[in-house]
Amino acid sequence: MPEPKLSHIDEDGRARMVDVGAKDVTARKAVAVGEVHMAAETLELVRRGALKKGDALSVAQVAGIQAAKRTSELIPFCHPLVVDHIAVDFELDEALPGIHIRGEVRISGKTGVEMEALTAVSVAALTIYDMAKAAQKDMRIENVRLVEKTGGKSGDYHE
């Protein structure tokens, strides 16, 4: 039988968690980005911290960091990790209009942190939506994606 092409599929075609026991510990980093599109009026409420629920960006930053740390509880085959660094940053953009989100996760470990960075951005975006939904229900979360990955056997990736 040919070698499986997907690391999370065993030789019988069943899903499995990858064994990282023999891998070397290396410095690894992943960066993900995403956007929350909203009306200019909603963006101004976010900017002023004038939403009914309070400061959306502070809450979203904490939520994104917390989510990255708990990724293995959300995604079945992600390994529990002790991360070295998590950052979730925002850029308000009137031209969008909306908010650009950037999540960066770093680790010294045996497996990558792409899923942690993507989870941080996704949950930060969902938190912004939750905080601002009383002002606008038709906001859109878009373009969540990995833009950088360094370290590990598979090499580096840069969008």
Accessible surface in RSA format (square Angstrom, percent):
REM  Atomic radii and reference values for relative SASA: ProtOr
REM  Chains: A
REM  Algorithm: Lee & Richards
REM  Probe-radius: 1.40
REM  Slices: 20
REM RES _ NUM      All-atoms   Total-Side   Main-Chain    Non-polar    All polar
REM                ABS   REL    ABS   REL    ABS   REL    ABS   REL    ABS   REL
RES MET A   1   186.24  96.4 101.81  67.4  84.43 201.0 105.95  90.1  80.29 106.4
RES PRO A   2   118.73  86.5 100.20  91.3  18.53  67.4 112.17  92.6   6.56  40.8
RES GLU A   3   151.39  86.9 130.57  98.8  20.82  49.6  56.48 109.2  94.92  77.5
RES PRO A   4    43.18  31.5  17.36  15.8  25.82  93.9  28.08  23.2  15.10  93.8
RES LYS A   5   201.81  98.5 161.56  99.1  40.25  95.8 112.43 101.2  89.38  95.2
RES LEU A   6   122.22  68.1 118.90  85.1   3.32   8.4 120.51  84.6   1.71   4.6
RES SER A   7    64.49  54.5  50.58  67.5  13.91  32.0  40.43  86.1  24.06  33.7
RES HIS A   8    69.99  38.3  69.66  48.4   0.33   0.8  51.15  52.7  18.84  21.9
RES ILE A   9    53.48  30.4  53.48  39.8   0.00   0.0  53.48  38.5   0.00   0.0
RES ASP A  10    20.25  14.2  18.74  18.7   1.51   3.6   6.49  15.3  13.76  13.7
RES GLU A  11   111.84  64.2 105.77  80.0   6.06  14.4  43.10  83.4  68.74  56.1
RES ASP A  12    87.07  61.0  58.39  58.1  28.69  67.8  14.38  33.9  72.69  72.5
RES GLY A  13    53.60  66.1   0.00   N/A  53.60  66.1  25.08  68.8  28.52  63.9
RES ARG A  14   148.27  62.3 144.10  73.5   4.17   9.9  67.54  92.3  80.73  48.9
RES ALA A  15    65.22  60.0  38.84  59.9  26.39  60.0  38.84  54.7  26.39  69.9
RES ARG A  16    89.23  37.5  83.89  42.8   5.34  12.7  37.70  51.5  51.53  31.2
RES MET A  17    79.28  41.1  61.13  40.5  18.15  43.2  30.99  26.4  48.28  64.0
RES VAL A  18    28.56  18.8  26.02  23.6   2.54   6.1  26.02  22.6   2.54   6.9
RES ASP A  19   119.08  83.4  93.70  93.3  25.37  60.0  43.07 101.4  76.01  75.8
RES VAL A  20    22.66  14.9  20.97  19.0   1.70   4.1  20.99  18.2   1.67   4.5
RES GLY A  21    48.43  59.7   0.00   N/A  48.43  59.7  32.79  90.0  15.65  35.0
RES ALA A  22   105.63  97.1  69.17 106.7  36.46  82.9  79.33 111.7  26.31  69.7
RES LYS A  23    78.82  38.5  66.73  40.9  12.09  28.8  45.52  41.0  33.30  35.5
RES ASP A  24   110.95  77.7 101.57 101.1   9.38  22.2  25.01  58.9  85.93  85.7
RES VAL A  25    92.44  60.8  67.19  60.8  25.25  60.8  67.19  58.4  25.25  68.5
RES THR A  26    50.56  36.0  43.31  43.9   7.25  17.3  50.56  67.9   0.00   0.0
RES ALA A  27    80.83  74.3  65.23 100.7  15.60  35.5  65.57  92.3  15.26  40.4
RES ARG A  28    18.34   7.7  14.56   7.4   3.78   9.0   3.47   4.7  14.88   9.0
RES LYS A  29    51.26  25.0  50.27  30.8   0.99   2.4  14.10  12.7  37.16  39.6
RES ALA A  30     0.17   0.2   0.17   0.3   0.00   0.0   0.17   0.2   0.00   0.0
RES VAL A  31     2.95   1.9   2.95   2.7   0.00   0.0   2.95   2.6   0.00   0.0
RES ALA A  32     0.00   0.0   0.00   0.0   0.00   0.0   0.00   0.0   0.00   0.0
RES VAL A  33    31.26  20.6  31.26  28.3   0.00   0.0  31.26  27.2   0.00   0.0
RES GLY A  34     1.40   1.7   0.00   N/A   1.40   1.7   0.23   0.6   1.17   2.6
RES GLU A  35    23.76  13.6  23.76  18.0   0.00   0.0   2.36   4.6  21.41  17.5
RES VAL A  36     0.00   0.0   0.00   0.0   0.00   0.0   0.00   0.0   0.00   0.0
RES HIS A  37    20.70  11.3  20.21  14.0   0.49   1.2  17.65  18.2   3.05   3.5
RES MET A  38     8.38   4.3   0.00   0.0   8.38  20.0   4.69   4.0   3.69   4.9
RES ALA A  39    37.30  34.3  28.24  43.6   9.06  20.6  36.84  51.9   0.46   1.2
RES ALA A  40    60.52  55.6  52.46  81.0   8.06  18.3  52.93  74.5   7.59  20.1
RES GLU A  41   128.22  73.6 121.30  91.8   6.92  16.5  71.75 138.8  56.47  46.1
RES THR A  42     4.98   3.5   4.68   4.7   0.30   0.7   0.20   0.3   4.79   7.2
RES LEU A  43     3.18   1.8   3.18   2.3   0.00   0.0   3.18   2.2   0.00   0.0
RES GLU A  44    69.40  39.8  68.29  51.7   1.11   2.6  34.11  66.0  35.29  28.8
RES LEU A  45    49.09  27.3  49.09  35.1   0.00   0.0  49.09  34.5   0.00   0.0
RES VAL A  46     3.65   2.4   0.00   0.0   3.65   8.8   0.00   0.0   3.65   9.9
RES ARG A  47   108.62  45.6  80.97  41.3  27.65  65.8  45.46  62.1  63.16  38.3
RES ARG A  48   147.50  61.9 111.49  56.8  36.01  85.7  55.18  75.4  92.32  55.9
RES GLY A  49    36.04  44.4   0.00   N/A  36.04  44.4  13.62  37.4  22.42  50.2
RES ALA A  50    46.54  42.8  17.70  27.3  28.84  65.6  27.61  38.9  18.93  50.2
RES LEU A  51    12.89   7.2   3.24   2.3   9.64  24.2   4.83   3.4   8.06  21.7
RES LYS A  52   194.43  94.9 150.09  92.1  44.34 105.6 105.71  95.2  88.71  94.5
RES LYS A  53   107.72  52.6  76.83  47.1  30.88  73.5  67.49  60.8  40.22  42.8
RES GLY A  54    25.78  31.8   0.00   N/A  25.78  31.8  25.78  70.8   0.00   0.0
RES ASP A  55    67.90  47.6  61.52  61.2   6.38  15.1  27.44  64.6  40.46  40.4
RES ALA A  56     0.37   0.3   0.00   0.0   0.37   0.8   0.00   0.0   0.37   1.0
RES LEU A  57    36.44  20.3  35.41  25.3   1.03   2.6  35.73  25.1   0.71   1.9
RES SER A  58    57.39  48.5  52.95  70.7   4.44  10.2  30.49  64.9  26.90  37.7
RES VAL A  59    69.09  45.5  64.58  58.5   4.51  10.9  68.58  59.6   0.51   1.4
RES ALA A  60     0.00   0.0   0.00   0.0   0.00   0.0   0.00   0.0   0.00   0.0
RES GLN A  61    70.48  39.4  70.48  51.5   0.00   0.0   4.17   8.9  66.31  50.3
RES VAL A  62    97.51  64.2  96.71  87.6   0.80   1.9  97.21  84.5   0.30   0.8
RES ALA A  63    19.57  18.0  15.82  24.4   3.75   8.5  18.27  25.7   1.30   3.5
RES GLY A  64     0.00   0.0   0.00   N/A   0.00   0.0   0.00   0.0   0.00   0.0
RES ILE A  65    52.80  30.0  52.80  39.3   0.00   0.0  52.80  38.0   0.00   0.0
RES GLN A  66    88.44  49.5  87.84  64.2   0.60   1.4  21.14  45.0  67.30  51.0
RES ALA A  67     8.72   8.0   3.72   5.7   5.00  11.4   8.57  12.1   0.15   0.4
RES ALA A  68     1.75   1.6   0.00   0.0   1.75   4.0   0.00   0.0   1.75   4.6
RES LYS A  69   125.02  61.0 100.88  61.9  24.13  57.5  48.14  43.3  76.88  81.9
RES ARG A  70   111.32  46.7 110.63  56.4   0.69   1.6  30.29  41.4  81.03  49.1
RES THR A  71     0.85   0.6   0.36   0.4   0.49   1.2   0.36   0.5   0.49   0.7
RES SER A  72    29.91  25.3  12.88  17.2  17.03  39.2   3.08   6.6  26.82  37.6
RES GLU A  73   119.21  68.4  80.74  61.1  38.47  91.6  44.53  86.1  74.68  61.0
RES LEU A  74   109.51  61.0  80.48  57.6  29.03  73.0  84.06  59.0  25.45  68.5
RES ILE A  75    53.80  30.6  53.53  39.9   0.28   0.7  53.73  38.7   0.07   0.2
RES PRO A  76   111.52  81.3  83.54  76.2  27.97 101.7  93.99  77.6  17.52 108.9
RES PHE A  77    70.18  35.1  66.34  41.1   3.84  10.0  67.15  40.7   3.02   8.7
RES CYS A  78    18.46  14.0  10.70  11.9   7.77  18.3   6.28  15.9  12.18  13.1
RES HIS A  79    33.91  18.5  30.35  21.1   3.56   9.1  22.74  23.4  11.17  13.0
RES PRO A  80   105.37  76.8  84.91  77.4  20.46  74.4  87.12  71.9  18.25 113.4
RES LEU A  81    42.43  23.6  15.12  10.8  27.30  68.6  18.49  13.0  23.93  64.4
RES VAL A  82   134.47  88.5 122.22 110.6  12.24  29.5 125.78 109.3   8.69  23.6
RES VAL A  83    32.02  21.1  13.24  12.0  18.77  45.2  13.24  11.5  18.77  50.9
RES ASP A  84    93.36  65.4  56.53  56.3  36.83  87.1  27.55  64.8  65.81  65.6
RES HIS A  85    62.96  34.4  56.39  39.2   6.57  16.8  39.84  41.1  23.13  26.9
RES ILE A  86    22.62  12.9   4.51   3.4  18.10  43.6   4.51   3.2  18.10  49.1
RES ALA A  87    23.75  21.8  19.92  30.7   3.83   8.7  23.52  33.1   0.22   0.6
RES VAL A  88     0.40   0.3   0.00   0.0   0.40   1.0   0.00   0.0   0.40   1.1
RES ASP A  89    68.99  48.3  66.13  65.8   2.86   6.8  26.59  62.6  42.40  42.3
RES PHE A  90    45.27  22.6  12.06   7.5  33.21  86.4  14.28   8.7  30.99  88.7
RES GLU A  91   110.84  63.6 106.52  80.6   4.32  10.3  37.91  73.3  72.93  59.5
RES LEU A  92    37.69  21.0  19.38  13.9  18.31  46.0  19.38  13.6  18.31  49.3
RES ASP A  93    32.54  22.8  29.96  29.8   2.58   6.1   5.39  12.7  27.16  27.1
RES GLU A  94   113.65  65.2  98.99  74.9  14.66  34.9  62.77 121.4  50.88  41.5
RES ALA A  95    97.71  89.8  58.37  90.1  39.35  89.5  70.42  99.2  27.29  72.3
RES LEU A  96    46.81  26.1  24.07  17.2  22.75  57.2  28.32  19.9  18.50  49.8
RES PRO A  97    39.60  28.9  39.57  36.1   0.03   0.1  39.57  32.7   0.03   0.2
RES GLY A  98     0.00   0.0   0.00   N/A   0.00   0.0   0.00   0.0   0.00   0.0
RES ILE A  99     0.00   0.0   0.00   0.0   0.00   0.0   0.00   0.0   0.00   0.0
RES HIS A 100    55.96  30.6  54.70  38.0   1.26   3.2  39.08  40.3  16.88  19.6
RES ILE A 101     1.59   0.9   0.00   0.0   1.59   3.8   0.54   0.4   1.05   2.8
RES ARG A 102    89.17  37.4  88.78  45.3   0.39   0.9  39.97  54.6  49.20  29.8
RES GLY A 103     0.03   0.0   0.00   N/A   0.03   0.0   0.03   0.1   0.00   0.0
RES GLU A 104    16.71   9.6  16.60  12.6   0.11   0.3   0.99   1.9  15.72  12.8
RES VAL A 105     0.00   0.0   0.00   0.0   0.00   0.0   0.00   0.0   0.00   0.0
RES ARG A 106    97.48  40.9  97.48  49.7   0.00   0.0  27.92  38.2  69.56  42.2
RES ILE A 107     7.02   4.0   4.42   3.3   2.59   6.3   4.50   3.2   2.52   6.8
RES SER A 108    69.11  58.4  50.12  66.9  18.98  43.7  25.21  53.7  43.90  61.5
RES GLY A 109     9.26  11.4   0.00   N/A   9.26  11.4   9.26  25.4   0.00   0.0
RES LYS A 110    69.93  34.1  65.86  40.4   4.07   9.7  36.70  33.0  33.23  35.4
RES THR A 111    25.20  17.9  25.11  25.5   0.09   0.2   4.68   6.3  20.52  31.0
RES GLY A 112    20.81  25.7   0.00   N/A  20.81  25.7   6.11  16.8  14.70  32.9
RES VAL A 113     1.31   0.9   0.28   0.3   1.03   2.5   0.28   0.2   1.03   2.8
RES GLU A 114    41.34  23.7  41.16  31.1   0.18   0.4  15.44  29.9  25.89  21.1
RES MET A 115    77.42  40.1  76.72  50.8   0.71   1.7  53.75  45.7  23.68  31.4
RES GLU A 116     7.12   4.1   7.12   5.4   0.00   0.0   2.00   3.9   5.12   4.2
RES ALA A 117     0.00   0.0   0.00   0.0   0.00   0.0   0.00   0.0   0.00   0.0
RES LEU A 118    38.42  21.4  38.14  27.3   0.28   0.7  38.42  27.0   0.00   0.0
RES THR A 119    12.46   8.9   9.10   9.2   3.35   8.0   8.58  11.5   3.87   5.9
RES ALA A 120     0.00   0.0   0.00   0.0   0.00   0.0   0.00   0.0   0.00   0.0
RES VAL A 121     0.00   0.0   0.00   0.0   0.00   0.0   0.00   0.0   0.00   0.0
RES SER A 122    37.98  32.1  36.92  49.3   1.06   2.4  23.77  50.6  14.21  19.9
RES VAL A 123    38.43  25.3  38.43  34.8   0.00   0.0  38.43  33.4   0.00   0.0
RES ALA A 124     0.00   0.0   0.00   0.0   0.00   0.0   0.00   0.0   0.00   0.0
RES ALA A 125     0.00   0.0   0.00   0.0   0.00   0.0   0.00   0.0   0.00   0.0
RES LEU A 126   103.76  57.8  99.73  71.3   4.03  10.1 100.10  70.3   3.66   9.8
RES THR A 127    19.87  14.1  16.57  16.8   3.31   7.9  10.98  14.7   8.90  13.4
RES ILE A 128     0.00   0.0   0.00   0.0   0.00   0.0   0.00   0.0   0.00   0.0
RES TYR A 129    58.82  27.5  58.82  33.5   0.00   0.0  41.02  30.8  17.80  21.9
RES ASP A 130    52.06  36.5  51.33  51.1   0.73   1.7  18.90  44.5  33.16  33.1
RES MET A 131    13.84   7.2  11.19   7.4   2.65   6.3   1.62   1.4  12.22  16.2
RES ALA A 132     0.22   0.2   0.00   0.0   0.22   0.5   0.22   0.3   0.00   0.0
RES LYS A 133    78.10  38.1  78.03  47.9   0.07   0.2  38.68  34.8  39.42  42.0
RES ALA A 134    68.23  62.7  33.91  52.3  34.32  78.1  37.94  53.4  30.29  80.2
RES ALA A 135    50.01  46.0   9.58  14.8  40.43  92.0  20.00  28.2  30.01  79.5
RES GLN A 136    27.73  15.5  21.20  15.5   6.53  15.5  16.67  35.5  11.06   8.4
RES LYS A 137   144.79  70.6 129.98  79.8  14.81  35.3 106.88  96.2  37.91  40.4
RES ASP A 138   105.91  74.2  91.09  90.7  14.81  35.0  47.40 111.6  58.51  58.4
RES MET A 139    13.56   7.0   0.00   0.0  13.56  32.3   0.29   0.2  13.28  17.6
RES ARG A 140   126.87  53.3 122.95  62.7   3.92   9.3  58.63  80.1  68.24  41.4
RES ILE A 141    63.26  36.0  35.07  26.1  28.19  67.9  35.07  25.3  28.19  76.5
RES GLU A 142    56.16  32.2  50.03  37.8   6.14  14.6  25.37  49.1  30.79  25.1
RES ASN A 143    77.70  53.6  59.01  57.0  18.68  45.0  11.93  28.7  65.77  63.6
RES VAL A 144    53.21  35.0  25.67  23.2  27.54  66.4  25.67  22.3  27.54  74.7
RES ARG A 145    92.29  38.7  87.89  44.8   4.40  10.5  45.90  62.7  46.38  28.1
RES LEU A 146    39.52  22.0  32.32  23.1   7.21  18.1  32.32  22.7   7.21  19.4
RES VAL A 147    28.27  18.6  23.88  21.6   4.39  10.6  23.88  20.7   4.39  11.9
RES GLU A 148    34.00  19.5  34.00  25.7   0.00   0.0   2.96   5.7  31.04  25.3
RES LYS A 149    20.91  10.2  20.91  12.8   0.00   0.0  20.15  18.1   0.76   0.8
RES THR A 150    34.46  24.5  33.54  34.0   0.92   2.2  24.69  33.2   9.78  14.8
RES GLY A 151    19.08  23.5   0.00   N/A  19.08  23.5  16.77  46.0   2.31   5.2
RES GLY A 152    21.76  26.8   0.00   N/A  21.76  26.8   4.46  12.2  17.30  38.7
RES LYS A 153   197.75  96.5 158.43  97.2  39.32  93.6 112.03 100.8  85.72  91.3
RES SER A 154   100.79  85.2  57.63  76.9  43.16  99.4  58.42 124.4  42.37  59.4
RES GLY A 155    29.60  36.5   0.00   N/A  29.60  36.5  28.41  78.0   1.20   2.7
RES ASP A 156    95.29  66.7  60.09  59.8  35.19  83.2  15.80  37.2  79.49  79.3
RES TYR A 157    96.29  45.0  92.46  52.6   3.82  10.0  72.54  54.5  23.74  29.3
RES HIS A 158   113.89  62.2  88.93  61.8  24.95  63.8  66.48  68.5  47.40  55.2
RES GLU A 159   120.99  69.5  60.81  46.0  60.18 143.3  55.43 107.2  65.56  53.5
END  Absolute sums over single chains surface
CHAIN  1 A     8938.7       7075.8       1862.9       5088.2       3850.5
END  Absolute sums over all chains
TOTAL          8938.7       7075.8       1862.9       5088.2       3850.5
